Amino acid sequence: MVICDTPGTNPEADKFQHNVNVAAALNYRPISRLLIVVKADTRMANPLDRIREFATDLLELPDGIIGTLVTHMDTVSWSEMEFKTMVQNELGIDCVLFSRKHTHKKFLLDDIQATCTQTLNLRVDHDNFLKLFKIGKSERKIILQIRKEVQRFREIKEQFDEARKAFEGKDEIDLVFEFQAWMERQVVVSQKKLAKDNDFTFFGHKAEAEAGYIANMTNQMRCVLYDLRIEAAKFQKEHGAGDARRCPHCNEVWIKVEGCEGQTTCGNRPSVSIDIRDASFAELGTFSFAWQNLKESFKLAINKLPSRKIEHKKFASQIGCGRAINWSALPKVSIPAELAQVVKPVRMDEVPILNKDVPGAKTWHAAVDHALDTALLRMQLGKKPA
């Protein structure tokens, strides 16, 4: 068993390099367990908040790999069981370990190894680096603009929630899905605006902070997009968001839209692109959306345009591990009621934190990948401790 002790992810200086080193540890070898180490405190809520902070940042990682290790347990009066129950109930983390001043290293290592029941190949690159690590600064002017952009995004969603009440049937379904796609494009619009207004180049000594600002804004917007995704999933006739199931081999999460409940393979995509609605939807009603400036206020304008035919296309690419699975035997992935507090920002890989179309983004992407590759080459195992 190899244990890698990484630097902290929120240092006072050089946040980027610290986090690159953590990412290199994730890329170095397959991982069985990632432990968030916190110090016990008189108030049980303090270490819980620290775990919540880091666990939220690491939500892009597969379910079940995150655990926590609480040190200095000999300095507090509350019990291990009290804290473990709180972590499980509030954060959904089942792996909770403890240590004291006189805990023998062998016993602690045995406890850690007992939790290593899976091995996963993780890969951190420019696509998910900013989803896992916070490297932004707090320049007042930029933070205020971020707040304004995020508030605009939320107001659009709130006005849409009211406007959709005027639609029903397949018009409402078309409306929800097309609005979702439009809102995803608005994220890119906001990224470009923030970059242009503040002369971001994503190059030189300010590059890390500039990318951090974009990540700050985008992660907040992705939370709103997540709510839209769940609303869209409710229209599925047989399989909603609550019927997601996890592959036991690679932890990829799936929803079954065709086929039986028995044997299949992880990544076995539908034969054609599935329209989740019924067969009567031969045409797709198309809507246009605009955020209009009405002098003293803003309004979301929704207009229905002439309908267009749906074209089904076969899938050409394959995802998933390809191993044999039995759908009925797969573990279900539930969506808890407290999702908004525990599971955000959510996993939405198709919404880039820094879209490649933002001027300078490709330069940043290349710089991050280069830094990660360089850090990985420096990773070496020292001699085994006595």
Solvent accessible surface area in square Angstrom, and as a share of the most:
residue,aa,sasa,rsa
1,M,114,0.51
2,V,81,0.46
3,I,95,0.48
4,C,70,0.42
5,D,138,0.72
6,T,53,0.31
7,P,51,0.32
8,G,51,0.49
9,T,33,0.19
10,N,90,0.46
11,P,28,0.17
12,E,179,0.80
13,A,71,0.55
14,D,87,0.45
15,K,62,0.26
16,F,22,0.09
17,Q,57,0.25
18,H,58,0.26
19,N,0,0.00
20,V,0,0.00
21,N,51,0.26
22,V,14,0.08
23,A,0,0.00
24,A,1,0.01
25,A,14,0.11
26,L,9,0.05
27,N,20,0.10
28,Y,65,0.25
29,R,117,0.43
30,P,72,0.45
31,I,24,0.12
32,S,29,0.19
33,R,47,0.17
34,L,32,0.16
35,L,41,0.20
36,I,11,0.06
37,V,94,0.54
38,V,11,0.06
39,K,127,0.54
40,A,6,0.05
41,D,54,0.28
42,T,117,0.68
43,R,143,0.52
44,M,38,0.17
45,A,35,0.27
46,N,57,0.29
47,P,2,0.01
48,L,7,0.03
49,D,72,0.37
50,R,110,0.40
51,I,0,0.00
52,R,68,0.25
53,E,65,0.29
54,F,37,0.15
55,A,16,0.13
56,T,31,0.18
57,D,26,0.13
58,L,20,0.10
59,L,49,0.25
60,E,20,0.09
61,L,15,0.08
62,P,23,0.14
63,D,83,0.43
64,G,51,0.49
65,I,0,0.00
66,I,26,0.13
67,G,0,0.00
68,T,0,0.00
69,L,16,0.08
70,V,0,0.00
71,T,29,0.17
72,H,81,0.36
73,M,4,0.02
74,D,75,0.39
75,T,85,0.49
76,V,27,0.15
77,S,120,0.77
78,W,25,0.09
79,S,51,0.33
80,E,62,0.28
81,M,135,0.60
82,E,90,0.40
83,F,0,0.00
84,K,65,0.27
85,T,57,0.33
86,M,55,0.24
87,V,0,0.00
88,Q,63,0.28
89,N,103,0.53
90,E,70,0.31
91,L,15,0.08
92,G,57,0.55
93,I,13,0.07
94,D,106,0.55
95,C,14,0.08
96,V,9,0.05
97,L,24,0.12
98,F,27,0.11
99,S,12,0.07
100,R,106,0.39
101,K,159,0.67
102,H,163,0.73
103,T,51,0.29
104,H,103,0.46
105,K,114,0.48
106,K,115,0.49
107,F,129,0.54
108,L,37,0.18
109,L,71,0.35
110,D,65,0.34
111,D,68,0.35
112,I,16,0.08
113,Q,99,0.44
114,A,78,0.60
115,T,24,0.14
116,C,42,0.25
117,T,117,0.68
118,Q,52,0.23
119,T,88,0.51
120,L,15,0.08
121,N,128,0.65
122,L,21,0.10
123,R,124,0.45
124,V,1,0.00
125,D,35,0.18
126,H,51,0.23
127,D,86,0.45
128,N,35,0.18
129,F,1,0.00
130,L,6,0.03
131,K,14,0.06
132,L,4,0.02
133,F,5,0.02
134,K,135,0.57
135,I,8,0.04
136,G,23,0.22
137,K,142,0.60
138,S,95,0.61
139,E,95,0.43
140,R,181,0.66
141,K,124,0.53
142,I,10,0.05
143,I,42,0.21
144,L,75,0.37
145,Q,27,0.12
146,I,3,0.02
147,R,153,0.56
148,K,147,0.62
149,E,8,0.04
150,V,3,0.01
151,Q,81,0.36
152,R,48,0.18
153,F,0,0.00
154,R,100,0.36
155,E,61,0.27
156,I,0,0.00
157,K,21,0.09
158,E,106,0.47
159,Q,61,0.27
160,F,0,0.00
161,D,47,0.24
162,E,110,0.49
163,A,36,0.28
164,R,41,0.15
165,K,148,0.63
166,A,90,0.70
167,F,54,0.22
168,E,143,0.64
169,G,49,0.47
170,K,92,0.39
171,D,42,0.22
172,E,37,0.17
173,I,23,0.12
174,D,2,0.01
175,L,0,0.00
176,V,0,0.00
177,F,66,0.27
178,E,25,0.11
179,F,0,0.00
180,Q,23,0.10
181,A,43,0.33
182,W,24,0.08
183,M,0,0.00
184,E,42,0.19
185,R,136,0.50
186,Q,24,0.11
187,V,1,0.00
188,V,31,0.18
189,V,75,0.43
190,S,0,0.00
191,Q,0,0.00
192,K,82,0.35
193,K,95,0.40
194,L,0,0.00
195,A,5,0.04
196,K,165,0.70
197,D,67,0.35
198,N,22,0.11
199,D,115,0.60
200,F,19,0.08
201,T,79,0.46
202,F,2,0.01
203,F,151,0.63
204,G,48,0.46
205,H,165,0.74
206,K,120,0.51
207,A,10,0.07
208,E,60,0.27
209,A,14,0.11
210,E,13,0.06
211,A,0,0.00
212,G,4,0.04
213,Y,9,0.03
214,I,0,0.00
215,A,7,0.05
216,N,60,0.31
217,M,0,0.00
218,T,0,0.00
219,N,29,0.15
220,Q,57,0.25
221,M,0,0.00
222,R,0,0.00
223,C,26,0.16
224,V,13,0.08
225,L,1,0.00
226,Y,31,0.12
227,D,56,0.29
228,L,0,0.00
229,R,61,0.22
230,I,41,0.21
231,E,33,0.15
232,A,5,0.04
233,A,15,0.11
234,K,147,0.62
235,F,47,0.19
236,Q,40,0.18
237,K,143,0.61
238,E,149,0.67
239,H,24,0.11
240,G,23,0.23
241,A,19,0.15
242,G,54,0.52
243,D,26,0.13
244,A,10,0.08
245,R,25,0.09
246,R,66,0.24
247,C,0,0.00
248,P,76,0.48
249,H,75,0.33
250,C,41,0.25
251,N,10,0.05
252,E,64,0.29
253,V,63,0.36
254,W,44,0.15
255,I,61,0.31
256,K,28,0.12
257,V,57,0.33
258,E,78,0.35
259,G,65,0.62
260,C,94,0.56
261,E,86,0.39
262,G,22,0.21
263,Q,118,0.53
264,T,41,0.24
265,T,58,0.34
266,C,0,0.00
267,G,2,0.02
268,N,100,0.51
269,R,73,0.27
270,P,27,0.17
271,S,74,0.48
272,V,52,0.30
273,S,37,0.24
274,I,61,0.31
275,D,37,0.19
276,I,37,0.19
277,R,31,0.11
278,D,61,0.31
279,A,107,0.83
280,S,80,0.52
281,F,21,0.09
282,A,67,0.52
283,E,66,0.30
284,L,31,0.15
285,G,6,0.06
286,T,26,0.15
287,F,12,0.05
288,S,39,0.25
289,F,21,0.09
290,A,44,0.34
291,W,45,0.16
292,Q,76,0.34
293,N,103,0.53
294,L,85,0.42
295,K,198,0.84
296,E,172,0.77
297,S,60,0.39
298,F,97,0.40
299,K,106,0.45
300,L,10,0.05
301,A,15,0.12
302,I,35,0.18
303,N,84,0.43
304,K,108,0.46
305,L,81,0.40
306,P,118,0.74
307,S,55,0.35
308,R,129,0.47
309,K,144,0.61
310,I,50,0.26
311,E,128,0.57
312,H,96,0.43
313,K,128,0.54
314,K,164,0.70
315,F,80,0.33
316,A,113,0.88
317,S,77,0.49
318,Q,115,0.51
319,I,84,0.43
320,G,34,0.32
321,C,53,0.32
322,G,42,0.40
323,R,139,0.51
324,A,61,0.47
325,I,12,0.06
326,N,54,0.28
327,W,10,0.03
328,S,70,0.45
329,A,79,0.62
330,L,13,0.06
331,P,51,0.32
332,K,129,0.55
333,V,34,0.19
334,S,91,0.59
335,I,66,0.34
336,P,53,0.34
337,A,111,0.86
338,E,74,0.33
339,L,21,0.10
340,A,63,0.49
341,Q,144,0.64
342,V,26,0.15
343,V,43,0.25
344,K,35,0.15
345,P,26,0.17
346,V,4,0.03
347,R,128,0.47
348,M,7,0.03
349,D,82,0.43
350,E,99,0.45
351,V,5,0.03
352,P,51,0.32
353,I,4,0.02
354,L,6,0.03
355,N,21,0.11
356,K,123,0.52
357,D,81,0.42
358,V,1,0.01
359,P,97,0.61
360,G,29,0.28
361,A,0,0.00
362,K,137,0.58
363,T,60,0.35
364,W,5,0.02
365,H,23,0.10
366,A,64,0.49
367,A,51,0.40
368,V,0,0.00
369,D,39,0.20
370,H,130,0.58
371,A,20,0.15
372,L,1,0.01
373,D,63,0.33
374,T,49,0.28
375,A,4,0.03
376,L,47,0.23
377,L,150,0.75
378,R,136,0.50
379,M,46,0.21
380,Q,156,0.69
381,L,89,0.44
382,G,71,0.68
383,K,198,0.84
384,K,189,0.80
385,P,117,0.74
386,A,125,0.97
